Amino acid sequence: MRETALAHMVRLYEATGENVHLAVLDGPSPAASDALFVGRVTGAGSIPTLSRMGGRQPLHTTGVGKALLATRDDAWLDRFFSVPLERETAHSVTDPATLHAELRRARARGYATTREEMTLGNVSVAAALAHVDGLPPIAIGLVVHLERADVRRLAPLVVQAAKDLRQDLQKSH
């Protein structure tokens, strides 16, 4: 998956100059699931982030995590919300009703966003890939500095990268 994704991640980086992350949904149960980072492309102009290859971040405070949450059904989300959500910053959304509303918006528009929820000064835009047989749920996203966060410009690029990557993954599976 990572090898197939790399070309798409590089194209997204070249189009934006921003951090590109690839993550999968991972965990033994909904209440103990995280975004597992399986790919990352950064450059000299990219802002520092907490993510690292093989690292885990909370689903509710990261763009790729929220995109992954948006792929889950209500029963799964109920189990996820059975454990209190921890706040990473003062802007982290931890209220289940508020997060449910954000996930509905993410599903409707095809991408999820975070604003200073994992790291102050950072915005994330991410899209989940439609299901690919044999693979866990996957999301691709950008992390940008608040001052450069033009979601109207970035979101279509992320959504297209997700569609293109899914198409290539389906061919290789």
ABEGO torsion letter per residue (X at the ends): XAAAAAAAAAAAAAAAGBBBBBBBBBEABAAABBBBBABBBBBAABBBBABBBGBBBBAAABAAAAAAAAABBAAAAAAAAABBBBBABAABBABAAAAAAAAAAAAAAGBBBBBGAABBGBBBBBBBBBBBBGBBBBBBBBBBBAAABBAAAAAAAAAAAAAAAAAAAAAAX
